[in-house]
């Protein structure tokens, strides 16, 4: 009997020893044998949960998901120190279901190491040739904006949900860079693709255990099969376009990203990173990221405009005084500080990526007395910056004026510390494009329409819902042509 008891005690001790929180890691909640802290953070309430954990354990703490540590880092100074000053060390991604199963280590967003460096450099260089991040692209964006305005006239004075139309319009901007052409709003295949993207961004969740552990895809209730089908269908769409480009390829006529990739593929060795799979995944990531963040931010903008009609009028008056009904350009941005301040406050308040995308140190690293092991899953909690009362006083209030100085100019420390797309080497590739799109789309909206709620007595909620991004709950608007 005593032998049995001793064996049980030893087994319990071993289980606790090898499934508990390793020594040297930041503090955290009590870690239970085998499961660690599984269930402590529900994906739908992840932001609230991390705010509570920060109050109890400080700016840096560890959550154990089974035997695997997840380290959360809060605060602008900590985030900037690790992602900017030590950016090279924290430029990797941890192993997740996306890069471990779906992408197989390829692509741009979820890849790491030499492949990521080579492909990111190539992607930026190639896209810049077609105007990516340059003001020369604004004519292309405005062409799409005006197509959207013409489409929206069909819905004048009628309540409708703008999500799919807006997604289609924003997607067409990135399509022109990737594919060399745009799609009509009634294109059946394209409408299907937009629907797939909507489902993808509402199905996934970065804080879900099955997202972190590829092995959990085998669980009966896992969303793996759904996400796998969505990825396969999106890849099917892009594969057709890639094959069409390959059939019509002309090395002397490079019109878009796919052409540029095929040219590089033809000029490099067989065992290079320029594979068909890398191209397919990169196009999918560009397309998804280039659609979701901008489209969702614009929907949040429309939602705040109907909740704050006084700001809608301020912005419209400013636009009318500066450019009237003339086509807006990026040269007008400095002349319209109210518009820029409004967009910045929407980005802050909407809090699109509250936990950011995960990072992993490429080598063991010590910070503030804590050991951060190589490959550890780390969240850099952007929510802690967006809602920091030291940076943004009264953070729960919608106050675009916080970004304006006494002279009415939009600049200063608050603008610098707003990092909606993270910071450092892994800053979102489409950051500069998104800024252009947000300004040009919103300015044209206000020139052309007054935006009203469907029912002023029952306003749509300002509470977001968590998917991969924080999305507004579906709502209807009424557009009144000016």
Rosetta blueprint (number, residue, H / E / L):
1 X L
2 X H
3 X H
4 X H
5 X H
6 X H
7 X H
8 X H
9 X H
10 X H
11 X H
12 X H
13 X H
14 X H
15 X H
16 X H
17 X H
18 X H
19 X H
20 X L
21 X L
22 X L
23 X L
24 X L
25 X L
26 X L
27 X L
28 X L
29 X L
30 X L
31 X L
32 X E
33 X L
34 X L
35 X L
36 X E
37 X L
38 X L
39 X L
40 X L
41 X L
42 X L
43 X H
44 X H
45 X H
46 X H
47 X H
48 X H
49 X H
50 X H
51 X H
52 X H
53 X H
54 X H
55 X H
56 X H
57 X H
58 X L
59 X L
60 X E
61 X E
62 X E
63 X E
64 X E
65 X E
66 X L
67 X L
68 X E
69 X E
70 X E
71 X E
72 X E
73 X E
74 X L
75 X L
76 X H
77 X H
78 X H
79 X H
80 X H
81 X H
82 X H
83 X H
84 X H
85 X H
86 X L
87 X L
88 X L
89 X L
90 X L
91 X L
92 X E
93 X L
94 X L
95 X L
96 X L
97 X H
98 X H
99 X H
100 X H
101 X H
102 X H
103 X L
104 X L
105 X L
106 X L
107 X L
108 X L
109 X L
110 X L
111 X L
112 X L
113 X H
114 X H
115 X H
116 X H
117 X H
118 X H
119 X H
120 X H
121 X H
122 X H
123 X H
124 X H
125 X H
126 X H
127 X H
128 X H
129 X H
130 X L
131 X L
132 X L
133 X L
134 X L
135 X H
136 X H
137 X H
138 X H
139 X H
140 X H
141 X H
142 X H
143 X H
144 X H
145 X H
146 X H
147 X H
148 X H
149 X H
150 X H
151 X H
152 X H
153 X H
154 X H
155 X H
156 X L
157 X L
158 X L
159 X L
160 X E
161 X L
162 X L
163 X H
164 X H
165 X H
166 X H
167 X H
168 X H
169 X H
170 X H
171 X H
172 X H
173 X H
174 X H
175 X H
176 X H
177 X H
178 X H
179 X L
180 X L
181 X L
182 X L
183 X L
184 X L
185 X L
186 X L
187 X L
188 X H
189 X H
190 X H
191 X H
192 X H
193 X H
194 X H
195 X H
196 X H
197 X H
198 X H
199 X H
200 X H
201 X H
202 X H
203 X H
204 X L
205 X L
206 X L
207 X L
208 X L
209 X H
210 X H
211 X H
212 X H
213 X L
214 X H
215 X H
216 X H
217 X H
218 X H
219 X L
220 X L
221 X L
222 X L
223 X L
224 X H
225 X H
226 X H
227 X H
228 X H
229 X H
230 X H
231 X H
232 X H
233 X H
234 X H
235 X H
236 X H
237 X H
238 X H
239 X H
240 X H
241 X H
242 X H
243 X H
244 X H
245 X H
246 X H
247 X H
248 X L
249 X L
250 X L
251 X L
252 X L
253 X L
254 X L
255 X L
256 X L
257 X H
258 X H
259 X H
260 X H
261 X H
262 X H
263 X H
264 X H
265 X H
266 X H
267 X H
268 X L
269 X L
270 X L
271 X L
272 X L
273 X L
274 X L
275 X L
276 X H
277 X H
278 X H
279 X H
280 X H
281 X H
282 X H
283 X H
284 X H
285 X H
286 X H
287 X H
288 X H
289 X H
290 X H
291 X H
292 X H
293 X H
294 X H
295 X H
296 X H
297 X H
298 X H
299 X H
300 X H
301 X H
302 X H
303 X H
304 X H
305 X H
306 X H
307 X H
308 X L
309 X H
310 X H
311 X H
312 X H
313 X H
314 X H
315 X H
316 X H
317 X H
318 X H
319 X H
320 X H
321 X H
322 X H
323 X L
324 X L
325 X L
326 X L
327 X L
328 X L
329 X L
330 X H
331 X H
332 X H
333 X H
334 X H
335 X H
336 X L
337 X H
338 X H
339 X H
340 X H
341 X H
342 X H
343 X H
344 X H
345 X H
346 X H
347 X H
348 X H
349 X H
350 X H
351 X L
352 X L
353 X L
354 X L
355 X L
356 X L
357 X L
358 X L
359 X E
360 X E
361 X L
362 X L
363 X L
364 X L
365 X E
366 X E
367 X E
368 X L
369 X L
370 X E
371 X E
372 X E
373 X L
374 X L
375 X L
376 X L
377 X E
378 X E
379 X E
380 X E
381 X L
382 X L
383 X H
384 X H
385 X H
386 X H
387 X L
388 X L
389 X L
390 X L
391 X L
392 X L
393 X L
394 X L
395 X L
396 X L
397 X L
398 X L
399 X L
400 X H
401 X H
402 X H
403 X H
404 X E
405 X L
406 X L
407 X L
408 X L
409 X L
410 X E
411 X L
412 X L
413 X H
414 X H
415 X H
416 X H
417 X H
418 X L
419 X L
420 X L
421 X L
422 X L
423 X L
424 X H
425 X H
426 X H
427 X L
428 X L
429 X L
430 X L
431 X H
432 X H
433 X H
434 X H
435 X H
436 X H
437 X H
438 X H
439 X H
440 X H
441 X H
442 X H
443 X H
444 X H
445 X H
446 X H
447 X H
448 X H
449 X E
450 X E
451 X E
452 X E
453 X E
454 X L
455 X L
456 X L
457 X L
458 X L
459 X L
460 X L
461 X L
462 X L
463 X L
464 X E
465 X E
466 X E
467 X L
468 X L
469 X L
470 X E
471 X E
472 X E
473 X L
474 X L
475 X L
476 X L
477 X E
478 X E
479 X E
480 X E
481 X E
482 X L
